[in-house]
Amino acid sequence: MPSPDKSINWTSLITIASAAVLIGTELLGAAWASGWALAGFFQLGPTFETILQAVFGLCAIYAIVVFLRQATRVEPIFKRG
């Protein structure tokens, strides 16, 4: 929880949130499609397809978290005021 002497920098917050939605959607979509494509290419079946999609999805979520951490360092959400 921010201290009372900090205020929210709305421009940075909206920028980071918008970029996170865009990048997150692309990463999760690519993860799902990669699991589907690899399972189909190697004829692994629906169980392994789901497993691959879950593994790639977790990697995508990790990448989103790393992106958010780096983005908040470059564009701070809270400003002293």
PDB file with one MODEL, atoms N, CA, C and O in Angstrom:
MODEL        1
ATOM      1  N   MET A   1       0.845  -1.177   0.000  1.00  0.00           N
ATOM      2  CA  MET A   1       0.000   0.000   0.000  1.00  0.00           C
ATOM      3  C   MET A   1       0.885   1.232   0.000  1.00  0.00           C
ATOM      4  O   MET A   1       1.797   1.335   0.819  1.00  0.00           O
ATOM      5  N   PRO A   2       0.631   2.170  -0.906  1.00  0.00           N
ATOM      6  CA  PRO A   2       1.472   3.359  -0.953  1.00  0.00           C
ATOM      7  C   PRO A   2       1.256   4.255   0.262  1.00  0.00           C
ATOM      8  O   PRO A   2       0.181   4.280   0.860  1.00  0.00           O
ATOM      9  N   SER A   3       2.301   4.981   0.601  1.00  0.00           N
ATOM     10  CA  SER A   3       2.181   5.911   1.714  1.00  0.00           C
ATOM     11  C   SER A   3       1.366   7.121   1.273  1.00  0.00           C
ATOM     12  O   SER A   3       1.223   7.363   0.074  1.00  0.00           O
ATOM     13  N   PRO A   4       0.825   7.890   2.232  1.00  0.00           N
ATOM     14  CA  PRO A   4      -0.051   9.017   1.899  1.00  0.00           C
ATOM     15  C   PRO A   4       0.622  10.106   1.064  1.00  0.00           C
ATOM     16  O   PRO A   4      -0.068  10.853   0.371  1.00  0.00           O
ATOM     17  N   ASP A   5       1.959  10.214   1.113  1.00  0.00           N
ATOM     18  CA  ASP A   5       2.622  11.269   0.358  1.00  0.00           C
ATOM     19  C   ASP A   5       2.863  10.891  -1.101  1.00  0.00           C
ATOM     20  O   ASP A   5       3.496  11.655  -1.829  1.00  0.00           O
ATOM     21  N   LYS A   6       2.378   9.740  -1.547  1.00  0.00           N
ATOM     22  CA  LYS A   6       2.519   9.323  -2.941  1.00  0.00           C
ATOM     23  C   LYS A   6       1.168   9.421  -3.636  1.00  0.00           C
ATOM     24  O   LYS A   6       0.125   9.145  -3.044  1.00  0.00           O
ATOM     25  N   SER A   7       1.207   9.817  -4.890  1.00  0.00           N
ATOM     26  CA  SER A   7      -0.016   9.844  -5.677  1.00  0.00           C
ATOM     27  C   SER A   7       0.189   8.987  -6.925  1.00  0.00           C
ATOM     28  O   SER A   7       1.321   8.705  -7.319  1.00  0.00           O
ATOM     29  N   ILE A   8      -0.901   8.584  -7.531  1.00  0.00           N
ATOM     30  CA  ILE A   8      -0.836   7.699  -8.686  1.00  0.00           C
ATOM     31  C   ILE A   8      -0.561   8.515  -9.938  1.00  0.00           C
ATOM     32  O   ILE A   8      -1.219   9.526 -10.183  1.00  0.00           O
ATOM     33  N   ASN A   9       0.399   8.082 -10.719  1.00  0.00           N
ATOM     34  CA  ASN A   9       0.696   8.674 -12.010  1.00  0.00           C
ATOM     35  C   ASN A   9      -0.184   7.950 -13.034  1.00  0.00           C
ATOM     36  O   ASN A   9       0.190   6.893 -13.544  1.00  0.00           O
ATOM     37  N   TRP A  10      -1.344   8.521 -13.326  1.00  0.00           N
ATOM     38  CA  TRP A  10      -2.347   7.847 -14.153  1.00  0.00           C
ATOM     39  C   TRP A  10      -1.861   7.588 -15.570  1.00  0.00           C
ATOM     40  O   TRP A  10      -2.217   6.574 -16.170  1.00  0.00           O
ATOM     41  N   THR A  11      -1.065   8.478 -16.103  1.00  0.00           N
ATOM     42  CA  THR A  11      -0.560   8.284 -17.462  1.00  0.00           C
ATOM     43  C   THR A  11       0.309   7.034 -17.533  1.00  0.00           C
ATOM     44  O   THR A  11       0.155   6.221 -18.444  1.00  0.00           O
ATOM     45  N   SER A  12       1.214   6.879 -16.585  1.00  0.00           N
ATOM     46  CA  SER A  12       2.068   5.694 -16.562  1.00  0.00           C
ATOM     47  C   SER A  12       1.260   4.430 -16.304  1.00  0.00           C
ATOM     48  O   SER A  12       1.511   3.394 -16.919  1.00  0.00           O
ATOM     49  N   LEU A  13       0.303   4.511 -15.406  1.00  0.00           N
ATOM     50  CA  LEU A  13      -0.513   3.346 -15.091  1.00  0.00           C
ATOM     51  C   LEU A  13      -1.301   2.873 -16.311  1.00  0.00           C
ATOM     52  O   LEU A  13      -1.353   1.675 -16.590  1.00  0.00           O
ATOM     53  N   ILE A  14      -1.906   3.798 -17.031  1.00  0.00           N
ATOM     54  CA  ILE A  14      -2.686   3.429 -18.215  1.00  0.00           C
ATOM     55  C   ILE A  14      -1.772   2.889 -19.308  1.00  0.00           C
ATOM     56  O   ILE A  14      -2.127   1.932 -19.995  1.00  0.00           O
ATOM     57  N   THR A  15      -0.605   3.493 -19.474  1.00  0.00           N
ATOM     58  CA  THR A  15       0.346   3.017 -20.479  1.00  0.00           C
ATOM     59  C   THR A  15       0.798   1.601 -20.183  1.00  0.00           C
ATOM     60  O   THR A  15       0.812   0.753 -21.075  1.00  0.00           O
ATOM     61  N   ILE A  16       1.166   1.337 -18.940  1.00  0.00           N
ATOM     62  CA  ILE A  16       1.640   0.008 -18.559  1.00  0.00           C
ATOM     63  C   ILE A  16       0.517  -1.019 -18.668  1.00  0.00           C
ATOM     64  O   ILE A  16       0.737  -2.129 -19.154  1.00  0.00           O
ATOM     65  N   ALA A  17      -0.672  -0.659 -18.224  1.00  0.00           N
ATOM     66  CA  ALA A  17      -1.803  -1.589 -18.292  1.00  0.00           C
ATOM     67  C   ALA A  17      -2.154  -1.918 -19.744  1.00  0.00           C
ATOM     68  O   ALA A  17      -2.428  -3.072 -20.073  1.00  0.00           O
ATOM     69  N   SER A  18      -2.145  -0.915 -20.601  1.00  0.00           N
ATOM     70  CA  SER A  18      -2.460  -1.142 -22.009  1.00  0.00           C
ATOM     71  C   SER A  18      -1.422  -2.033 -22.676  1.00  0.00           C
ATOM     72  O   SER A  18      -1.768  -2.953 -23.418  1.00  0.00           O
ATOM     73  N   ALA A  19      -0.158  -1.759 -22.410  1.00  0.00           N
ATOM     74  CA  ALA A  19       0.906  -2.579 -22.983  1.00  0.00           C
ATOM     75  C   ALA A  19       0.846  -4.007 -22.443  1.00  0.00           C
ATOM     76  O   ALA A  19       1.096  -4.962 -23.178  1.00  0.00           O
ATOM     77  N   ALA A  20       0.515  -4.151 -21.164  1.00  0.00           N
ATOM     78  CA  ALA A  20       0.427  -5.481 -20.568  1.00  0.00           C
ATOM     79  C   ALA A  20      -0.707  -6.290 -21.185  1.00  0.00           C
ATOM     80  O   ALA A  20      -0.556  -7.490 -21.414  1.00  0.00           O
ATOM     81  N   VAL A  21      -1.831  -5.653 -21.456  1.00  0.00           N
ATOM     82  CA  VAL A  21      -2.949  -6.351 -22.093  1.00  0.00           C
ATOM     83  C   VAL A  21      -2.554  -6.797 -23.498  1.00  0.00           C
ATOM     84  O   VAL A  21      -2.804  -7.940 -23.883  1.00  0.00           O
ATOM     85  N   LEU A  22      -1.942  -5.904 -24.259  1.00  0.00           N
ATOM     86  CA  LEU A  22      -1.529  -6.229 -25.621  1.00  0.00           C
ATOM     87  C   LEU A  22      -0.490  -7.347 -25.641  1.00  0.00           C
ATOM     88  O   LEU A  22      -0.658  -8.338 -26.351  1.00  0.00           O
ATOM     89  N   ILE A  23       0.569  -7.194 -24.875  1.00  0.00           N
ATOM     90  CA  ILE A  23       1.644  -8.180 -24.864  1.00  0.00           C
ATOM     91  C   ILE A  23       1.167  -9.489 -24.247  1.00  0.00           C
ATOM     92  O   ILE A  23       1.514 -10.566 -24.730  1.00  0.00           O
ATOM     93  N   GLY A  24       0.374  -9.400 -23.181  1.00  0.00           N
ATOM     94  CA  GLY A  24      -0.138 -10.610 -22.542  1.00  0.00           C
ATOM     95  C   GLY A  24      -1.033 -11.421 -23.463  1.00  0.00           C
ATOM     96  O   GLY A  24      -0.950 -12.649 -23.491  1.00  0.00           O
ATOM     97  N   THR A  25      -1.890 -10.740 -24.216  1.00  0.00           N
ATOM     98  CA  THR A  25      -2.767 -11.426 -25.157  1.00  0.00           C
ATOM     99  C   THR A  25      -1.957 -12.128 -26.231  1.00  0.00           C
ATOM    100  O   THR A  25      -2.242 -13.274 -26.580  1.00  0.00           O
ATOM    101  N   GLU A  26      -0.955 -11.450 -26.752  1.00  0.00           N
ATOM    102  CA  GLU A  26      -0.119 -12.049 -27.786  1.00  0.00           C
ATOM    103  C   GLU A  26       0.660 -13.245 -27.247  1.00  0.00           C
ATOM    104  O   GLU A  26       0.736 -14.284 -27.904  1.00  0.00           O
ATOM    105  N   LEU A  27       1.235 -13.105 -26.061  1.00  0.00           N
ATOM    106  CA  LEU A  27       2.021 -14.204 -25.495  1.00  0.00           C
ATOM    107  C   LEU A  27       1.149 -15.416 -25.181  1.00  0.00           C
ATOM    108  O   LEU A  27       1.522 -16.546 -25.498  1.00  0.00           O
ATOM    109  N   LEU A  28       0.000 -15.192 -24.567  1.00  0.00           N
ATOM    110  CA  LEU A  28      -0.871 -16.321 -24.230  1.00  0.00           C
ATOM    111  C   LEU A  28      -1.447 -16.976 -25.484  1.00  0.00           C
ATOM    112  O   LEU A  28      -1.604 -18.196 -25.531  1.00  0.00           O
ATOM    113  N   GLY A  29      -1.761 -16.173 -26.494  1.00  0.00           N
ATOM    114  CA  GLY A  29      -2.241 -16.733 -27.752  1.00  0.00           C
ATOM    115  C   GLY A  29      -1.172 -17.556 -28.442  1.00  0.00           C
ATOM    116  O   GLY A  29      -1.458 -18.628 -28.975  1.00  0.00           O
ATOM    117  N   ALA A  30       0.049 -17.066 -28.435  1.00  0.00           N
ATOM    118  CA  ALA A  30       1.156 -17.821 -29.035  1.00  0.00           C
ATOM    119  C   ALA A  30       1.431 -19.106 -28.253  1.00  0.00           C
ATOM    120  O   ALA A  30       1.753 -20.136 -28.844  1.00  0.00           O
ATOM    121  N   ALA A  31       1.306 -19.046 -26.934  1.00  0.00           N
ATOM    122  CA  ALA A  31       1.525 -20.240 -26.111  1.00  0.00           C
ATOM    123  C   ALA A  31       0.476 -21.304 -26.418  1.00  0.00           C
ATOM    124  O   ALA A  31       0.799 -22.481 -26.574  1.00  0.00           O
ATOM    125  N   TRP A  32      -0.779 -20.878 -26.502  1.00  0.00           N
ATOM    126  CA  TRP A  32      -1.855 -21.825 -26.806  1.00  0.00           C
ATOM    127  C   TRP A  32      -1.666 -22.419 -28.199  1.00  0.00           C
ATOM    128  O   TRP A  32      -1.793 -23.630 -28.382  1.00  0.00           O
ATOM    129  N   ALA A  33      -1.365 -21.575 -29.174  1.00  0.00           N
ATOM    130  CA  ALA A  33      -1.198 -22.047 -30.553  1.00  0.00           C
ATOM    131  C   ALA A  33       0.021 -22.947 -30.685  1.00  0.00           C
ATOM    132  O   ALA A  33      -0.005 -23.910 -31.451  1.00  0.00           O
ATOM    133  N   SER A  34       1.084 -22.651 -29.954  1.00  0.00           N
ATOM    134  CA  SER A  34       2.280 -23.490 -30.018  1.00  0.00           C
ATOM    135  C   SER A  34       2.022 -24.877 -29.461  1.00  0.00           C
ATOM    136  O   SER A  34       2.454 -25.873 -30.040  1.00  0.00           O
ATOM    137  N   GLY A  35       1.325 -24.947 -28.350  1.00  0.00           N
ATOM    138  CA  GLY A  35       0.982 -26.251 -27.786  1.00  0.00           C
ATOM    139  C   GLY A  35       0.119 -27.061 -28.729  1.00  0.00           C
ATOM    140  O   GLY A  35       0.331 -28.262 -28.901  1.00  0.00           O
ATOM    141  N   TRP A  36      -0.853 -26.405 -29.338  1.00  0.00           N
ATOM    142  CA  TRP A  36      -1.736 -27.070 -30.295  1.00  0.00           C
ATOM    143  C   TRP A  36      -0.953 -27.554 -31.519  1.00  0.00           C
ATOM    144  O   TRP A  36      -1.134 -28.685 -31.969  1.00  0.00           O
ATOM    145  N   ALA A  37      -0.079 -26.689 -32.055  1.00  0.00           N
ATOM    146  CA  ALA A  37       0.665 -27.028 -33.263  1.00  0.00           C
ATOM    147  C   ALA A  37       1.669 -28.145 -33.022  1.00  0.00           C
ATOM    148  O   ALA A  37       1.772 -29.071 -33.826  1.00  0.00           O
ATOM    149  N   LEU A  38       2.406 -28.064 -31.927  1.00  0.00           N
ATOM    150  CA  LEU A  38       3.397 -29.106 -31.651  1.00  0.00           C
ATOM    151  C   LEU A  38       2.742 -30.459 -31.380  1.00  0.00           C
ATOM    152  O   LEU A  38       3.221 -31.495 -31.840  1.00  0.00           O
ATOM    153  N   ALA A  39       1.653 -30.438 -30.636  1.00  0.00           N
ATOM    154  CA  ALA A  39       0.954 -31.698 -30.358  1.00  0.00           C
ATOM    155  C   ALA A  39       0.377 -32.283 -31.640  1.00  0.00           C
ATOM    156  O   ALA A  39       0.394 -33.501 -31.823  1.00  0.00           O
ATOM    157  N   GLY A  40      -0.122 -31.455 -32.510  1.00  0.00           N
ATOM    158  CA  GLY A  40      -0.636 -31.943 -33.780  1.00  0.00           C
ATOM    159  C   GLY A  40       0.458 -32.434 -34.698  1.00  0.00           C
ATOM    160  O   GLY A  40       0.296 -33.456 -35.365  1.00  0.00           O
ATOM    161  N   PHE A  41       1.572 -31.722 -34.742  1.00  0.00           N
ATOM    162  CA  PHE A  41       2.685 -32.108 -35.614  1.00  0.00           C
ATOM    163  C   PHE A  41       3.274 -33.455 -35.209  1.00  0.00           C
ATOM    164  O   PHE A  41       3.571 -34.293 -36.061  1.00  0.00           O
ATOM    165  N   PHE A  42       3.438 -33.655 -33.912  1.00  0.00           N
ATOM    166  CA  PHE A  42       4.013 -34.912 -33.415  1.00  0.00           C
ATOM    167  C   PHE A  42       2.945 -35.947 -33.081  1.00  0.00           C
ATOM    168  O   PHE A  42       3.274 -37.021 -32.578  1.00  0.00           O
ATOM    169  N   GLN A  43       1.683 -35.653 -33.345  1.00  0.00           N
ATOM    170  CA  GLN A  43       0.555 -36.551 -33.096  1.00  0.00           C
ATOM    171  C   GLN A  43       0.569 -37.087 -31.662  1.00  0.00           C
ATOM    172  O   GLN A  43       0.564 -38.296 -31.431  1.00  0.00           O
ATOM    173  N   LEU A  44       0.587 -36.160 -30.714  1.00  0.00           N
ATOM    174  CA  LEU A  44       0.704 -36.526 -29.302  1.00  0.00           C
ATOM    175  C   LEU A  44      -0.639 -36.772 -28.629  1.00  0.00           C
ATOM    176  O   LEU A  44      -0.682 -37.418 -27.582  1.00  0.00           O
ATOM    177  N   GLY A  45      -1.716 -36.288 -29.185  1.00  0.00           N
ATOM    178  CA  GLY A  45      -3.028 -36.490 -28.582  1.00  0.00           C
ATOM    179  C   GLY A  45      -3.456 -35.311 -27.737  1.00  0.00           C
ATOM    180  O   GLY A  45      -2.663 -34.414 -27.453  1.00  0.00           O
ATOM    181  N   PRO A  46      -4.726 -35.319 -27.334  1.00  0.00           N
ATOM    182  CA  PRO A  46      -5.272 -34.157 -26.614  1.00  0.00           C
ATOM    183  C   PRO A  46      -4.694 -33.958 -25.209  1.00  0.00           C
ATOM    184  O   PRO A  46      -4.625 -32.828 -24.726  1.00  0.00           O
ATOM    185  N   THR A  47      -4.285 -35.034 -24.556  1.00  0.00           N
ATOM    186  CA  THR A  47      -3.720 -34.886 -23.204  1.00  0.00           C
ATOM    187  C   THR A  47      -2.400 -34.130 -23.254  1.00  0.00           C
ATOM    188  O   THR A  47      -2.193 -33.190 -22.487  1.00  0.00           O
ATOM    189  N   PHE A  48      -1.516 -34.530 -24.142  1.00  0.00           N
ATOM    190  CA  PHE A  48      -0.228 -33.851 -24.256  1.00  0.00           C
ATOM    191  C   PHE A  48      -0.385 -32.455 -24.837  1.00  0.00           C
ATOM    192  O   PHE A  48       0.406 -31.558 -24.545  1.00  0.00           O
ATOM    193  N   GLU A  49      -1.409 -32.279 -25.658  1.00  0.00           N
ATOM    194  CA  GLU A  49      -1.700 -30.938 -26.179  1.00  0.00           C
ATOM    195  C   GLU A  49      -2.020 -29.996 -25.026  1.00  0.00           C
ATOM    196  O   GLU A  49      -1.516 -28.874 -24.975  1.00  0.00           O
ATOM    197  N   THR A  50      -2.849 -30.449 -24.111  1.00  0.00           N
ATOM    198  CA  THR A  50      -3.215 -29.634 -22.953  1.00  0.00           C
ATOM    199  C   THR A  50      -2.011 -29.378 -22.057  1.00  0.00           C
ATOM    200  O   THR A  50      -1.843 -28.276 -21.535  1.00  0.00           O
ATOM    201  N   ILE A  51      -1.184 -30.384 -21.881  1.00  0.00           N
ATOM    202  CA  ILE A  51       0.018 -30.230 -21.054  1.00  0.00           C
ATOM    203  C   ILE A  51       0.961 -29.203 -21.673  1.00  0.00           C
ATOM    204  O   ILE A  51       1.480 -28.333 -20.975  1.00  0.00           O
ATOM    205  N   LEU A  52       1.182 -29.306 -22.990  1.00  0.00           N
ATOM    206  CA  LEU A  52       2.059 -28.344 -23.659  1.00  0.00           C
ATOM    207  C   LEU A  52       1.490 -26.930 -23.578  1.00  0.00           C
ATOM    208  O   LEU A  52       2.227 -25.971 -23.349  1.00  0.00           O
ATOM    209  N   GLN A  53       0.197 -26.806 -23.763  1.00  0.00           N
ATOM    210  CA  GLN A  53      -0.421 -25.489 -23.664  1.00  0.00           C
ATOM    211  C   GLN A  53      -0.270 -24.920 -22.253  1.00  0.00           C
ATOM    212  O   GLN A  53      -0.039 -23.722 -22.089  1.00  0.00           O
ATOM    213  N   ALA A  54      -0.400 -25.766 -21.244  1.00  0.00           N
ATOM    214  CA  ALA A  54      -0.246 -25.298 -19.859  1.00  0.00           C
ATOM    215  C   ALA A  54       1.189 -24.867 -19.579  1.00  0.00           C
ATOM    216  O   ALA A  54       1.417 -23.832 -18.953  1.00  0.00           O
ATOM    217  N   VAL A  55       2.154 -25.655 -20.039  1.00  0.00           N
ATOM    218  CA  VAL A  55       3.563 -25.316 -19.818  1.00  0.00           C
ATOM    219  C   VAL A  55       3.916 -24.017 -20.534  1.00  0.00           C
ATOM    220  O   VAL A  55       4.536 -23.130 -19.946  1.00  0.00           O
ATOM    221  N   PHE A  56       3.525 -23.902 -21.799  1.00  0.00           N
ATOM    222  CA  PHE A  56       3.802 -22.673 -22.538  1.00  0.00           C
ATOM    223  C   PHE A  56       3.033 -21.495 -21.950  1.00  0.00           C
ATOM    224  O   PHE A  56       3.526 -20.367 -21.955  1.00  0.00           O
ATOM    225  N   GLY A  57       1.840 -21.748 -21.448  1.00  0.00           N
ATOM    226  CA  GLY A  57       1.059 -20.690 -20.806  1.00  0.00           C
ATOM    227  C   GLY A  57       1.730 -20.176 -19.548  1.00  0.00           C
ATOM    228  O   GLY A  57       1.732 -18.972 -19.296  1.00  0.00           O
ATOM    229  N   LEU A  58       2.297 -21.069 -18.757  1.00  0.00           N
ATOM    230  CA  LEU A  58       3.023 -20.650 -17.551  1.00  0.00           C
ATOM    231  C   LEU A  58       4.261 -19.836 -17.910  1.00  0.00           C
ATOM    232  O   LEU A  58       4.590 -18.864 -17.231  1.00  0.00           O
ATOM    233  N   CYS A  59       4.943 -20.235 -18.977  1.00  0.00           N
ATOM    234  CA  CYS A  59       6.091 -19.450 -19.444  1.00  0.00           C
ATOM    235  C   CYS A  59       5.644 -18.059 -19.894  1.00  0.00           C
ATOM    236  O   CYS A  59       6.343 -17.075 -19.651  1.00  0.00           O
ATOM    237  N   ALA A  60       4.493 -17.974 -20.543  1.00  0.00           N
ATOM    238  CA  ALA A  60       3.966 -16.685 -20.993  1.00  0.00           C
ATOM    239  C   ALA A  60       3.598 -15.809 -19.800  1.00  0.00           C
ATOM    240  O   ALA A  60       3.873 -14.609 -19.804  1.00  0.00           O
ATOM    241  N   ILE A  61       2.983 -16.392 -18.792  1.00  0.00           N
ATOM    242  CA  ILE A  61       2.625 -15.624 -17.597  1.00  0.00           C
ATOM    243  C   ILE A  61       3.877 -15.106 -16.896  1.00  0.00           C
ATOM    244  O   ILE A  61       3.899 -13.973 -16.415  1.00  0.00           O
ATOM    245  N   TYR A  62       4.915 -15.930 -16.838  1.00  0.00           N
ATOM    246  CA  TYR A  62       6.183 -15.492 -16.257  1.00  0.00           C
ATOM    247  C   TYR A  62       6.759 -14.316 -17.049  1.00  0.00           C
ATOM    248  O   TYR A  62       7.255 -13.354 -16.463  1.00  0.00           O
ATOM    249  N   ALA A  63       6.692 -14.394 -18.370  1.00  0.00           N
ATOM    250  CA  ALA A  63       7.198 -13.303 -19.212  1.00  0.00           C
ATOM    251  C   ALA A  63       6.393 -12.030 -18.990  1.00  0.00           C
ATOM    252  O   ALA A  63       6.956 -10.936 -19.018  1.00  0.00           O
ATOM    253  N   ILE A  64       5.099 -12.149 -18.773  1.00  0.00           N
ATOM    254  CA  ILE A  64       4.258 -10.985 -18.507  1.00  0.00           C
ATOM    255  C   ILE A  64       4.657 -10.343 -17.174  1.00  0.00           C
ATOM    256  O   ILE A  64       4.739  -9.119 -17.074  1.00  0.00           O
ATOM    257  N   VAL A  65       4.899 -11.154 -16.170  1.00  0.00           N
ATOM    258  CA  VAL A  65       5.313 -10.630 -14.861  1.00  0.00           C
ATOM    259  C   VAL A  65       6.654  -9.909 -14.972  1.00  0.00           C
ATOM    260  O   VAL A  65       6.836  -8.834 -14.400  1.00  0.00           O
ATOM    261  N   VAL A  66       7.594 -10.506 -15.710  1.00  0.00           N
ATOM    262  CA  VAL A  66       8.898  -9.864 -15.910  1.00  0.00           C
ATOM    263  C   VAL A  66       8.718  -8.539 -16.641  1.00  0.00           C
ATOM    264  O   VAL A  66       9.349  -7.544 -16.286  1.00  0.00           O
ATOM    265  N   PHE A  67       7.859  -8.521 -17.659  1.00  0.00           N
ATOM    266  CA  PHE A  67       7.592  -7.278 -18.383  1.00  0.00           C
ATOM    267  C   PHE A  67       7.026  -6.213 -17.444  1.00  0.00           C
ATOM    268  O   PHE A  67       7.465  -5.063 -17.475  1.00  0.00           O
ATOM    269  N   LEU A  68       6.062  -6.585 -16.615  1.00  0.00           N
ATOM    270  CA  LEU A  68       5.456  -5.608 -15.706  1.00  0.00           C
ATOM    271  C   LEU A  68       6.471  -5.056 -14.713  1.00  0.00           C
ATOM    272  O   LEU A  68       6.449  -3.865 -14.404  1.00  0.00           O
ATOM    273  N   ARG A  69       7.352  -5.901 -14.216  1.00  0.00           N
ATOM    274  CA  ARG A  69       8.387  -5.422 -13.294  1.00  0.00           C
ATOM    275  C   ARG A  69       9.299  -4.409 -13.974  1.00  0.00           C
ATOM    276  O   ARG A  69       9.602  -3.358 -13.408  1.00  0.00           O
ATOM    277  N   GLN A  70       9.731  -4.727 -15.188  1.00  0.00           N
ATOM    278  CA  GLN A  70      10.623  -3.820 -15.905  1.00  0.00           C
ATOM    279  C   GLN A  70       9.903  -2.523 -16.293  1.00  0.00           C
ATOM    280  O   GLN A  70      10.480  -1.438 -16.228  1.00  0.00           O
ATOM    281  N   ALA A  71       8.650  -2.649 -16.692  1.00  0.00           N
ATOM    282  CA  ALA A  71       7.893  -1.462 -17.107  1.00  0.00           C
ATOM    283  C   ALA A  71       7.681  -0.505 -15.944  1.00  0.00           C
ATOM    284  O   ALA A  71       7.740   0.710 -16.129  1.00  0.00           O
ATOM    285  N   THR A  72       7.436  -1.032 -14.745  1.00  0.00           N
ATOM    286  CA  THR A  72       7.238  -0.143 -13.600  1.00  0.00           C
ATOM    287  C   THR A  72       8.547   0.503 -13.144  1.00  0.00           C
ATOM    288  O   THR A  72       8.523   1.523 -12.456  1.00  0.00           O
ATOM    289  N   ARG A  73       9.671  -0.071 -13.515  1.00  0.00           N
ATOM    290  CA  ARG A  73      10.945   0.594 -13.224  1.00  0.00           C
ATOM    291  C   ARG A  73      11.170   1.770 -14.155  1.00  0.00           C
ATOM    292  O   ARG A  73      11.692   2.805 -13.743  1.00  0.00           O
ATOM    293  N   VAL A  74      10.780   1.612 -15.406  1.00  0.00           N
ATOM    294  CA  VAL A  74      10.976   2.667 -16.393  1.00  0.00           C
ATOM    295  C   VAL A  74       9.936   3.770 -16.217  1.00  0.00           C
ATOM    296  O   VAL A  74      10.267   4.955 -16.261  1.00  0.00           O
ATOM    297  N   GLU A  75       8.683   3.377 -16.020  1.00  0.00           N
ATOM    298  CA  GLU A  75       7.588   4.336 -15.842  1.00  0.00           C
ATOM    299  C   GLU A  75       6.951   4.097 -14.470  1.00  0.00           C
ATOM    300  O   GLU A  75       6.034   3.282 -14.360  1.00  0.00           O
ATOM    301  N   PRO A  76       7.406   4.775 -13.440  1.00  0.00           N
ATOM    302  CA  PRO A  76       6.867   4.559 -12.098  1.00  0.00           C
ATOM    303  C   PRO A  76       5.368   4.875 -12.021  1.00  0.00           C
ATOM    304  O   PRO A  76       4.903   5.874 -12.570  1.00  0.00           O
ATOM    305  N   ILE A  77       4.636   4.021 -11.342  1.00  0.00           N
ATOM    306  CA  ILE A  77       3.208   4.222 -11.186  1.00  0.00           C
ATOM    307  C   ILE A  77       2.906   5.266 -10.115  1.00  0.00           C
ATOM    308  O   ILE A  77       1.944   6.025 -10.231  1.00  0.00           O
ATOM    309  N   PHE A  78       3.721   5.296  -9.091  1.00  0.00           N
ATOM    310  CA  PHE A  78       3.507   6.253  -8.001  1.00  0.00           C
ATOM    311  C   PHE A  78       4.519   7.391  -8.107  1.00  0.00           C
ATOM    312  O   PHE A  78       5.699   7.167  -8.375  1.00  0.00           O
ATOM    313  N   LYS A  79       4.039   8.606  -7.895  1.00  0.00           N
ATOM    314  CA  LYS A  79       4.921   9.769  -7.893  1.00  0.00           C
ATOM    315  C   LYS A  79       4.822  10.457  -6.545  1.00  0.00           C
ATOM    316  O   LYS A  79       3.765  10.487  -5.915  1.00  0.00           O
ATOM    317  N   ARG A  80       5.912  10.991  -6.131  1.00  0.00           N
ATOM    318  CA  ARG A  80       5.927  11.720  -4.858  1.00  0.00           C
ATOM    319  C   ARG A  80       5.290  13.076  -5.067  1.00  0.00           C
ATOM    320  O   ARG A  80       5.581  13.775  -6.038  1.00  0.00           O
ATOM    321  N   GLY A  81       4.433  13.433  -4.157  1.00  0.00           N
ATOM    322  CA  GLY A  81       3.792  14.724  -4.337  1.00  0.00           C
ATOM    323  C   GLY A  81       3.321  15.240  -3.091  1.00  0.00           C
ATOM    324  O   GLY A  81       2.749  16.329  -3.050  1.00  0.00           O
TER     325      GLY A  81
ENDMDL
END
